[in-house]
């Protein structure tokens, strides 16, 4: 139903366009637009034609005239645009009043410079180079869309908002980018920001070597915020060169680039001489920030407010879409792609209002009009257009908003919007009316608190120091437990010897690895005093993965071995000590798991290397210098995800087996071995802490809180495992302070050395024994005689 109503409304609007068109004298406008470059504004002629229909149907504007256009190709090329300009000029009986175009700044520059000589003022709807604001070189050029100077505003506002105090600037040697750099440097001087600037010329054969030297200098001098003003193809090439400088990879280093790159080139391999792939560029650009003038995005909403044409922006949008599809036969672009066409619509109205102002009694003396008169009249135009309130400041359409993007997976993601940005850069710094509207959070390297009092450095260091302290306490604690178990084992206390002491020592020793792992967790995202050694940093990344795997294998493998033993005993219903699985057989389980982990991590290191960057903040701040430690970042995310998921599945299978055994042992473990009754608890403990750590890593965004809690949970896990394993042993040792021995027979050494008394006692006992034997013998012999007489007399007497 909505589609039907929309179609009806479009037909009605198109019907309205066909009425009240004045049949007066034609006023001609020359239009330069690239025929082949639909990427930026390929449908601009449709928007211009739409504006002409609205203007020519308005009886209050140029009542006795019809505005008409003739379009020639600008090709987004200075050569093609100049040729087309002279084609216009050489036309017989030509009487063009204004030149509208030529879209690209490169094409507009020579056209605007030459057109003045032929009495043609120029207005361009999509040329945004700040170089075009030079009123001496281009005295009669109007920029109908916000200049790229708004890009400078966004770059400087980011630097000001995050209080960045050291910036590196890289520029391509072209008027557009040099002018941007000049404005940035002027504003950074006003802000008191330290900066270095480098320039390269892409026309030189060795310009990639120049870029290498620039990146090397930036890396050596420790700049971690880089402003790049260059064309898209150069940005791709510079990203490829970053493979040599891991410390400069985003997000460890914040790159602020231009926000008008249309898309990643499909020809990356050719542009980088085969050294980088499309996936490489996507990975290397991830986390960079892009700045773009709003070009009306803030104002260009499909709302129901009136414009000078009488239609709302929503209605204009629908008419334009219908016109492009129906008349041009071209594919309709998304809303962001047609914004410059909306500027072309408003530029056409600017021309009409300027000419209308010069009309006297609805009449224009075309032959006497001067280009500067038309130019001045157009700059004074003020109206409500498709893209918002239209007016001009210093011949430029000011933009009141600047968009901030984050480059994610090779495309732009909206992150924020600066509004109320002043038209003049001189009013930018310190302007309290400029506000920032957050769309989505992003990360920017900000050493503000480190360099301005280093409070943040102290916070990070405090977290690290606390981790060290608790880890040392943990090491001391488990060392005491190991000593107690070892002494009890040597002295053969039953509470120790019957609990597989060798396995318990291995399990508790695995917590040494856990405490080391906590220290490695604690340096992520921290500011600490270490030395910049990339190979060592990369090794730390893989070491942390290996330690995580090994700690779980040692601890969980030992517990798994004991659980398997008691499970076998339980199902056989034979509760006899050491009947199944000797201690060395149990220890084979963690040993095999550690070997599997080692092989797996080696494969990981080869299949998806991980870099770990120590980033120098300010070599002059501290001695030794302070470095920011970034997170581990895989070079190949696809391989990383495959290996990581495989690793998690492998560990999950072991956990499931452990939970199965723990569940079935919960009622019989005390009968099987009361000294290892808490083995099931250790299984549950590992699962709970693992889930907790995964939740913390995935849900928390604040680096301090996230890694602080992860370190704390890791340390608590070490304490908990050690206490649960040693708990029953300590308990039964406490109940038997005299040391009830496991071995019932004393050893030879426990007899007294002097045996004379014992021998005397033995002789006495032997004598007493002989006497007693004789006495027993006599008594027994007497009884036998009496018994024999009695037993034989009766039978004889009876006979």
C-alpha positions in Angstrom: 0.0 0.0 0.0 2.8 2.4 0.9 4.5 1.7 -2.5 1.2 2.5 -4.3 0.8 5.8 -2.4 4.4 6.7 -3.1 4.0 6.0 -6.8 0.8 8.1 -6.9 2.5 11.0 -5.1 5.4 10.9 -7.6 3.1 11.0 -10.6 1.2 13.9 -9.1 4.5 15.8 -8.5 5.7 15.0 -12.0 2.4 16.3 -13.3 2.9 19.6 -11.3 6.3 20.0 -13.0 4.7 20.1 -16.4 2.6 23.2 -15.9 3.2 26.9 -16.0 6.5 26.8 -17.8 7.2 30.2 -19.3 8.0 30.3 -22.9 10.4 33.2 -22.8 14.0 33.8 -24.0 16.6 31.2 -23.2 19.4 31.9 -20.8 22.1 29.4 -21.4 24.3 27.7 -18.7 27.4 25.7 -19.7 27.7 22.5 -17.6 30.9 20.5 -17.3 30.3 17.0 -15.8 32.3 13.8 -16.2 30.5 11.4 -18.4 32.3 8.3 -17.1 32.6 9.1 -13.4 29.3 8.2 -12.0 31.0 7.3 -8.7 30.9 10.9 -7.3 28.1 12.7 -9.2 27.2 10.8 -12.3 23.6 11.8 -12.1 24.1 15.5 -11.5 22.5 16.5 -14.8 19.3 14.9 -13.6 19.4 17.0 -10.5 20.2 20.2 -12.5 17.3 19.4 -14.9 15.0 19.0 -11.9 16.0 22.4 -10.6 15.5 24.0 -14.0 11.9 22.7 -14.1 11.2 24.2 -10.7 12.8 27.5 -11.7 11.2 27.8 -15.0 7.8 27.0 -13.5 8.2 29.8 -10.9 6.6 33.0 -12.2 8.5 35.2 -9.7 12.0 34.2 -10.9 13.2 35.2 -14.3 9.6 35.5 -15.4 10.4 36.2 -19.1 13.2 33.7 -19.4 13.9 30.0 -19.6 17.1 28.7 -18.1 18.7 26.0 -20.3 21.8 24.0 -20.1 24.3 22.3 -22.4 26.5 19.6 -20.9 30.0 18.7 -22.0 32.5 16.1 -20.5 35.0 17.3 -18.0 36.4 13.8 -17.5 37.6 14.8 -14.0 40.7 15.8 -16.0 42.3 19.2 -16.4 43.0 18.5 -20.1 39.5 17.3 -21.0 37.9 20.0 -19.0 39.9 22.8 -20.7 39.2 21.3 -24.1 35.4 21.3 -23.3 35.6 24.9 -22.1 37.1 26.0 -25.4 34.5 24.0 -27.3 31.8 26.0 -25.4 33.6 29.3 -26.2 34.1 28.5 -29.9 30.4 27.7 -30.5 28.9 30.1 -33.0 26.5 32.6 -31.4 27.2 31.2 -28.0 26.0 33.4 -25.1 26.6 31.4 -22.0 26.2 33.4 -18.8 27.6 31.0 -16.2 29.7 27.8 -16.2 28.4 25.2 -13.8 31.1 22.6 -13.0 33.6 21.0 -13.5 33.0 18.6 -10.5 36.5 17.5 -9.7 38.9 20.1 -8.3 41.6 19.0 -10.7 39.4 19.9 -13.6 37.8 22.9 -12.1 41.1 24.7 -11.3 42.3 25.5 -14.9 38.7 26.1 -16.1 38.0 28.7 -13.4 41.3 30.4 -14.1 40.6 30.6 -17.8 36.9 31.3 -17.8 37.3 34.7 -16.3 39.1 35.8 -19.4 36.0 34.9 -21.4 33.5 36.7 -19.1 32.3 33.5 -17.5 31.9 33.2 -13.7 32.2 29.6 -12.4 30.2 27.8 -9.7 31.1 24.2 -8.9 28.9 21.8 -6.9 31.6 19.3 -5.9 35.0 20.9 -6.1 36.3 21.0 -2.5 40.0 21.7 -2.7 41.1 24.6 -0.4 43.5 25.7 -3.1 40.4 26.9 -5.1 39.6 29.5 -2.4 42.5 31.6 -3.6 40.6 34.7 -4.7 43.6 36.1 -6.6 44.1 33.1 -8.8 40.4 32.2 -9.1 38.6 35.6 -8.7 35.2 34.5 -10.0 34.8 31.0 -8.7 32.1 29.9 -6.2 32.4 26.6 -4.3 28.8 25.3 -3.9 29.7 22.6 -1.4 31.8 22.8 1.8 35.5 23.0 1.2 38.0 20.4 2.3 39.0 23.0 4.8 36.3 21.4 6.9 38.5 18.3 6.8 41.2 20.3 8.4 38.7 21.4 11.0 37.9 17.8 11.8 41.5 16.8 12.1 42.4 19.7 14.4 39.2 19.2 16.5 40.2 15.6 17.1 43.7 16.6 18.1 42.3 19.3 20.3 39.6 17.1 21.9 42.0 14.3 22.8 44.8 16.8 23.8 47.3 15.2 21.5 50.6 17.1 21.8 52.8 15.4 19.1 51.7 14.9 15.6 53.4 13.8 12.3 52.0 15.1 9.0 52.5 13.3 5.7 51.4 15.1 2.5 51.3 14.3 -1.2 52.8 17.0 -3.3 49.7 18.5 -4.9 48.0 21.8 -4.4 45.0 20.3 -2.6 47.1 18.4 0.0 49.7 21.1 0.5 47.0 23.6 1.2 45.4 21.3 3.7 48.8 20.8 5.4 49.4 24.5 5.6 46.1 25.1 7.4 46.7 22.2 9.7 50.2 23.5 10.7 48.8 27.0 11.3 46.2 25.7 13.7 48.6 23.3 15.4 50.9 26.3 16.1 48.0 28.1 17.7 47.3 25.0 19.8 50.9 24.7 20.8 51.1 21.1 19.4 54.6 19.8 18.4 54.6 18.4 14.9 56.8 17.3 12.0 55.8 17.4 8.4 57.1 15.4 5.4 56.1 15.6 1.8 56.6 13.1 -1.1 56.2 13.5 -4.8 54.4 10.6 -6.5 55.9 11.7 -9.9 59.4 10.7 -8.7 60.4 7.1 -9.5 61.8 6.5 -6.0 58.9 8.1 -4.1 58.2 4.8 -2.3 61.7 4.9 -0.9 61.0 8.4 0.2 57.9 7.1 2.0 60.0 4.5 3.7 62.4 7.1 5.0 59.4 9.2 6.2 57.9 6.3 8.1 61.2 5.3 9.6 61.8 8.8 10.9 58.3 8.9 12.4 58.8 5.5 14.0 62.2 6.4 15.4 61.1 9.7 16.9 58.1 8.1 18.5 55.2 9.9 16.9 52.0 7.9 17.3 49.4 10.2 15.8 49.8 10.6 12.0 47.8 12.9 9.8 47.9 11.7 6.1 46.6 13.9 3.3 47.0 12.0 0.1 45.0 10.3 -2.7 43.5 6.9 -2.2 46.0 5.0 -4.3 48.9 6.6 -2.2 47.1 5.7 1.0 47.0 2.1 -0.1 50.7 2.1 -1.0 51.6 3.7 2.3 49.6 1.1 4.2 51.5 -1.6 2.3 54.8 0.0 3.4 53.6 -0.3 7.0 54.4 -4.0 6.9 58.0 -2.9 7.6 56.9 -0.9 10.7 54.7 -2.9 13.0 54.8 -0.2 15.6 52.9 2.1 13.3 50.0 -0.3 12.7 46.6 1.0 13.8 45.3 1.1 16.5 48.7 1.2 18.2 49.3 4.3 16.1 46.3 6.5 15.3 46.1 7.4 11.6 43.8 10.3 10.7 43.1 10.2 6.9 40.7 11.8 4.5 37.1 10.6 4.6 36.2 10.8 0.9 38.0 7.7 -0.4 35.2 6.0 -2.3 36.3 2.4 -1.8 39.3 0.1 -1.5 40.7 -0.4 -5.0 40.1 -3.8 -6.5 43.6 -3.5 -8.1 45.6 -3.5 -4.9 48.1 -6.0 -6.3 49.1 -3.8 -9.2 49.1 -0.6 -7.1 51.5 -2.2 -4.7 53.6 -4.2 -7.2 52.3 -7.5 -5.8 53.6 -6.9 -2.3 50.1 -6.6 -0.7 46.7 -8.2 -1.2 43.3 -6.7 -0.6 43.1 -8.5 2.8 46.5 -7.0 3.8 45.2 -3.5 3.2 41.9 -4.2 5.0 43.9 -5.5 8.0 46.5 -2.6 8.0 43.8 0.1 7.8 41.6 -1.3 10.6 41.2 1.3 13.3 42.3 4.3 11.3 40.1 7.4 11.6 38.7 9.3 8.7 37.5 12.9 8.6 35.1 14.3 6.0 33.1 17.5 5.7 29.5 16.7 6.3 28.7 18.0 2.8 25.1 18.4 4.0 24.8 15.0 5.8 23.7 16.8 8.9 21.2 19.0 7.1 20.2 16.6 4.3 17.4 14.7 6.0 14.3 13.5 4.3 12.1 15.7 6.4 9.0 17.7 5.6 10.4 21.2 5.7 9.7 23.5 2.8 12.5 24.6 0.3 12.5 27.4 -2.2 11.0 25.2 -4.8 7.9 24.5 -2.7 8.8 20.9 -2.3 10.2 19.2 0.8 13.6 17.4 0.7 11.7 14.1 0.9 9.7 15.0 -2.2 12.8 16.2 -4.0 14.6 13.0 -3.2 11.7 10.9 -4.7 11.5 13.1 -7.8 15.2 12.8 -8.3 15.2 9.1 -7.9 12.3 8.7 -10.3 14.0 11.0 -12.8 17.3 9.1 -12.7 15.7 5.7 -13.1 13.1 6.8 -15.8 15.0 9.4 -17.8 18.6 8.5 -17.4 18.1 4.7 -17.4 20.9 4.4 -14.9 21.2 2.5 -11.7 20.1 4.7 -8.7 22.8 5.2 -6.1 22.4 5.1 -2.3 21.6 8.3 -0.4 25.3 9.1 0.4 26.2 8.8 -3.3 23.7 11.5 -4.5 24.5 14.2 -1.9 26.7 16.1 -4.4 23.8 15.9 -6.9 21.7 17.7 -4.3 24.4 20.4 -4.2 24.2 20.6 -8.0 20.4 21.3 -7.6 21.1 24.1 -5.1 23.9 25.6 -7.3 21.4 25.8 -10.1 19.1 27.8 -7.9 22.0 30.0 -6.9 22.5 30.9 -10.6 18.8 31.6 -11.1 18.6 33.9 -8.0 21.8 35.7 -9.0 20.5 36.4 -12.5 17.1 37.3 -11.2 18.7 39.9 -8.9 20.3 41.5 -12.0 17.0 41.7 -13.9 15.5 45.1 -14.2 11.8 45.2 -14.8 12.1 41.4 -15.5 14.6 42.2 -18.3 18.3 41.3 -18.5 20.6 43.0 -20.9 22.7 39.9 -21.7 25.3 41.7 -23.9 26.1 44.3 -21.2 26.4 41.8 -18.3 29.8 41.5 -16.8 31.0 38.2 -15.2 31.9 39.9 -12.0 28.4 41.3 -11.7 26.9 37.8 -12.0 29.5 36.4 -9.6 28.7 39.0 -6.9 25.0 38.5 -7.3 25.3 34.8 -6.9 27.4 35.1 -3.8 24.6 37.1 -2.2 22.0 34.4 -2.8 20.4 33.1 0.4 17.6 30.5 0.4 16.4 27.2 1.8 17.7 24.5 -0.5 17.6 20.8 -0.8 20.8 20.5 1.3 19.7 23.1 4.0 20.2 26.8 4.4 22.2 28.0 1.4 24.5 31.0 1.8 28.2 31.7 1.0 31.1 32.9 3.1 34.1 34.2 1.2 32.7 32.6 -2.0 32.4 29.1 -0.3 29.4 27.2 0.9 30.2 26.7 4.6 29.7 23.3 6.2 28.4 23.3 9.8 29.3 19.7 10.5 32.3 17.3 10.2 31.9 13.6 10.3 34.3 11.2 12.0 34.6 7.6 10.7 36.5 4.6 11.8 37.8 2.3 9.1 36.5 -1.2 9.8 36.9 -4.1 7.4 37.8 -1.8 4.6 34.8 0.5 4.9 33.7 3.5 6.9 31.8 3.2 10.2 30.2 6.4 11.6 31.7 7.3 15.0 30.9 10.9 15.7 29.9 14.3 14.4 31.3 17.8 15.1 28.5 20.4 14.8 28.5 24.2 14.7 31.9 24.2 13.1 32.7 27.8 12.2 33.1 28.7 8.5 36.4 30.5 9.2 39.3 28.5 10.5 40.5 31.5 12.5 37.4 31.0 14.7 38.0 27.3 15.2 40.5 26.9 18.0 38.9 27.3 21.4 35.4 27.8 20.0 33.0 26.7 22.8 30.0 26.5 20.5 31.6 23.5 18.6 30.1 20.4 20.1 30.7 16.7 19.5 27.9 14.2 19.1 29.0 10.6 19.8 27.6 8.0 17.4 29.7 5.0 18.5 32.9 4.8 20.6 36.3 4.4 19.0 39.9 4.3 20.2 42.4 7.0 19.7 46.0 7.0 21.1 46.0 9.7 23.8 49.1 10.2 25.8 47.6 13.4 27.3 47.8 12.3 31.0 51.1 10.7 30.5 52.8 13.8 29.2 50.8 16.3 31.3 51.7 15.0 34.8 51.8 11.3 34.0 48.8 10.5 36.3 47.7 7.9 33.8 51.2 6.4 33.8 51.0 6.1 37.6 47.6 4.3 37.4 48.9 1.8 34.9 52.0 1.3 36.9 50.1 0.8 40.1 48.0 -2.0 38.5 51.2 -3.6 37.3 52.9 -3.3 40.7 49.9 -4.8 42.5 49.9 -7.7 40.1 53.5 -8.3 40.9 52.9 -8.1 44.6 50.0 -10.6 44.6 51.9 -12.8 42.2 54.9 -12.9 44.6 52.5 -13.7 47.5 51.1 -16.5 45.4 54.5 -17.9 44.6 55.4 -17.8 48.3 52.1 -19.5 49.3 52.4 -22.4 46.8 56.1 -22.8 47.7 55.1 -23.3 51.4 52.5 -25.8 50.3 55.0 -27.8 48.2 57.5 -27.8 51.1 54.8 -29.1 53.6 53.7 -31.9 51.2 57.4 -32.8 50.4 58.2 -33.0 54.2 55.2 -35.1 54.8 56.0 -37.3 51.9 59.6 -37.9 53.2 58.3 -38.6 56.8 55.6 -40.9 55.3 52.6 -39.3 56.9 49.5 -41.1 55.8 47.6 -37.9 54.9 50.4 -37.2 52.4 51.5 -40.5 51.0 47.9 -41.7 50.3 47.1 -38.6 48.3 49.5 -39.1 45.4 52.0 -36.4 46.6 54.0 -36.4 43.4 50.8 -35.6 41.4 49.8 -32.9 43.9 53.2 -31.2 43.7 52.9 -31.1 39.9 49.4 -29.6 40.1 50.4 -27.0 42.6 53.6 -26.2 40.6 51.4 -25.4 37.6 50.3 -22.4 39.5 53.8 -20.9 39.1 52.9 -20.6 35.4 49.6 -19.0 36.2 51.2 -16.2 38.3 53.7 -15.6 35.4 50.8 -15.4 33.0 49.1 -12.8 35.3 52.2 -10.6 34.9 52.0 -10.9 31.1 48.3 -10.1 31.2 49.0 -7.0 33.3 51.2 -5.2 30.7 48.5 -5.1 28.0 47.5 -1.5 27.4 49.8 -0.3 30.1 52.4 2.5 30.3 55.5 0.9 31.7 59.2 1.5 31.4 60.6 -1.1 29.0 62.8 -1.0 26.0 61.5 -1.1 22.4 62.5 -4.5 21.1 60.0 -5.8 18.5 61.3 -9.4 18.3 61.1 -9.7 22.1 57.6 -8.2 22.0 56.4 -10.7 19.4 58.0 -13.5 21.4 56.0 -12.4 24.5 52.8 -12.7 22.5 53.4 -16.3 21.6 54.9 -17.0 25.1 51.7 -15.9 26.7 49.6 -18.2 24.5 51.9 -21.1 25.3 51.9 -20.4 29.1 48.1 -20.2 29.1 47.9 -23.6 27.3 50.7 -25.2 29.5 49.3 -23.9 32.8 45.9 -25.4 32.0 47.5 -28.7 30.8 49.7 -29.1 33.9 47.0 -28.3 36.4 44.0 -29.8 34.6 46.0 -32.8 33.4 47.1 -33.8 36.9 43.5 -33.4 38.2 42.2 -35.4 35.2 44.6 -38.2 35.9 43.6 -38.5 39.6 39.9 -38.3 38.6 40.3 -41.1 36.1 42.0 -43.3 38.7 39.3 -42.9 41.3 36.6 -43.2 38.7 38.0 -46.6 37.7 38.2 -47.6 41.4 34.6 -46.5 41.9 33.1 -48.4 39.0 35.1 -51.6 40.0 33.9 -51.2 43.6 37.4 -52.1 44.9 38.5 -49.3 47.2 42.1 -50.3 47.6 45.0 -47.9 47.5 47.1 -47.7 44.3 45.4 -50.7 42.7 44.9 -48.8 39.4 47.1 -46.2 37.7 50.5 -45.7 39.4 51.6 -42.1 40.0 54.0 -42.1 37.0 51.1 -43.2 34.8 49.0 -40.3 36.1 51.9 -37.8 35.4 52.0 -39.0 31.7 48.6 -37.3 31.1 49.8 -33.6 31.8 53.1 -34.4 30.1 51.3 -35.5 26.9 49.0 -32.5 27.0 52.0 -30.1 27.4 53.6 -31.6 24.4 50.4 -31.2 22.3 50.2 -27.5 23.4 53.8 -26.9 22.5 53.4 -28.3 19.0 50.1 -26.4 18.6 51.6 -23.0 19.6 54.5 -23.6 17.2 52.0 -24.2 14.4 50.2 -21.1 15.5 53.4 -19.0 15.4 54.0 -20.1 11.9 50.5 -20.0 10.6 49.3 -16.7 12.2 52.2 -14.7 13.7 51.2 -12.2 16.3 52.9 -8.9 16.9 53.2 -7.2 20.3 54.2 -3.5 20.2 56.0 -1.5 22.8 55.3 2.1 21.7 57.6 5.0 22.8 55.4 7.9 24.0 58.0 10.5 24.7 61.7 9.8 24.9 62.3 13.1 26.7 59.7 12.4 29.4 61.4 9.7 31.5 64.8 8.0 31.6 64.4 5.2 30.6 61.6 6.4 28.3 57.9 5.4 28.8 56.4 3.0 26.4 52.8 2.1 25.8 52.2 -1.6 25.4 49.6 -2.4 22.8 47.6 -5.6 22.6 48.7 -8.6 20.6 47.5 -8.3 17.0 47.5 -11.3 14.6 48.9 -10.6 11.1 46.3 -12.9 9.5 43.0 -12.8 11.2 41.5 -15.7 9.2 44.2 -18.1 10.2 44.1 -16.7 13.7 40.4 -17.4 14.1 40.8 -21.0 12.7 43.6 -21.7 15.2 41.9 -20.0 18.1 38.6 -21.8 17.6 40.4 -25.2 17.2 42.3 -24.5 20.4 39.1 -23.6 22.3 37.3 -26.7 21.1 40.3 -28.9 22.1 40.4 -27.4 25.6 36.6 -27.6 25.8 36.6 -31.4 25.2 39.1 -31.8 28.1 36.9 -29.7 30.3 33.8 -31.7 29.4 35.6 -34.9 30.3 36.7 -33.4 33.6 33.2 -32.3 34.5 31.8 -35.7 33.6 34.3 -37.4 36.0 33.7 -34.8 38.7 30.0 -35.3 38.6 30.2 -39.1 38.8 32.8 -39.0 41.7 30.9 -36.5 43.8 29.4 -39.2 46.1 32.2 -41.9 46.1 35.4 -39.9 46.2 35.5 -39.9 50.0 35.3 -43.7 50.1 37.9 -44.0 47.3 40.4 -41.7 48.9 39.4 -39.2 51.6 42.8 -37.4 51.2 41.9 -36.4 47.6 38.2 -35.7 48.3 38.4 -32.2 46.8 39.5 -33.3 43.3 36.0 -32.6 42.0 36.1 -29.1 43.4 39.2 -28.2 41.4 37.4 -29.2 38.2 34.6 -26.9 38.9 37.0 -24.1 40.0 38.9 -24.2 36.6 35.6 -24.0 34.7 34.2 -21.1 36.7 37.3 -19.0 36.4 37.7 -19.7 32.7 34.2 -18.6 32.0 34.7 -15.5 34.2 37.9 -14.5 32.3 36.2 -14.9 28.9 33.3 -12.8 29.9 35.6 -10.0 31.2 37.7 -10.0 28.0 34.6 -9.9 25.7 32.4 -7.5 27.6 34.7 -4.8 29.1 36.0 -2.0 26.9 38.0 0.0 29.5 41.6 -1.4 29.2 42.4 -0.7 32.9 39.3 -2.3 34.3 39.4 -5.3 31.9 43.0 -6.3 32.3 43.0 -5.4 36.0 40.1 -7.8 36.7 41.6 -10.5 34.4 44.9 -10.3 36.3 43.0 -10.5 39.6 40.9 -13.5 38.5 44.0 -15.3 37.3 45.8 -14.8 40.6 42.7 -15.9 42.6 42.5 -19.0 40.4 46.0 -19.9 41.3 45.3 -19.4 45.0 42.1 -21.4 44.8 43.5 -24.4 43.0 46.5 -24.7 45.4 44.2 -24.4 48.4 41.7 -26.9 47.2 44.4 -29.5 46.3 46.3 -29.1 49.6 43.3 -28.6 51.8 42.5 -32.2 52.8 46.2 -32.9 53.4 46.6 -30.0 55.7 43.3 -30.9 57.5 44.3 -34.5 58.3 47.8 -33.5 59.3 46.2 -31.1 61.7 43.9 -33.8 63.1 47.0 -36.1 63.6 49.7 -33.7 65.1 51.7 -36.7 66.3 52.2 -37.9 62.8 50.4 -41.2 62.4 52.6 -43.1 60.0 51.5 -44.8 56.9 54.1 -47.7 57.5 53.1 -50.0 60.5 56.5 -51.8 60.9 59.4 -49.9 62.4 62.7 -49.9 60.6 65.9 -51.4 61.9 67.2 -47.9 62.8 64.4 -47.5 65.2 65.8 -50.2 67.6 68.0 -48.9 70.5 71.7 -49.3 70.0 72.4 -50.9 73.5 70.6 -54.3 73.5 72.2 -55.8 76.8 69.1 -55.1 78.9 66.9 -56.5 76.2 69.0 -59.6 76.0 68.9 -60.0 79.8 65.2 -59.6 79.7 64.9 -62.2 77.0 67.1 -64.7 79.1 64.8 -64.0 82.1 61.8 -64.6 80.0 63.3 -67.7 78.5 64.0 -69.1 82.1 60.6 -68.3 83.2 59.2 -69.9 80.1 61.3 -73.1 80.8 60.1 -73.3 84.4 56.5 -72.8 83.4 56.8 -75.4 80.7 58.1 -78.0 83.3 55.4 -77.2 85.7 52.8 -77.5 83.0 54.3 -80.8 81.9 54.2 -82.2 85.5 50.7 -81.2 86.1 49.6 -82.5 82.8 51.3 -85.9 83.4 49.6 -86.3 86.9 46.2 -85.6 85.4 46.8 -88.2 82.7 47.5 -90.9 85.4 44.3 -90.3 87.3 42.3 -90.2 84.1 43.7 -93.5 82.9 43.0 -95.3 86.2 39.4 -94.1 86.3 38.7 -94.9 82.7 40.0 -98.5 82.8 38.8 -99.5 86.3 35.1 -99.3 85.6 35.0 -101.4 82.6 37.0 -104.2 84.3 34.9 -104.1 87.4 31.8 -104.4 85.5 33.1 -107.3 83.6 
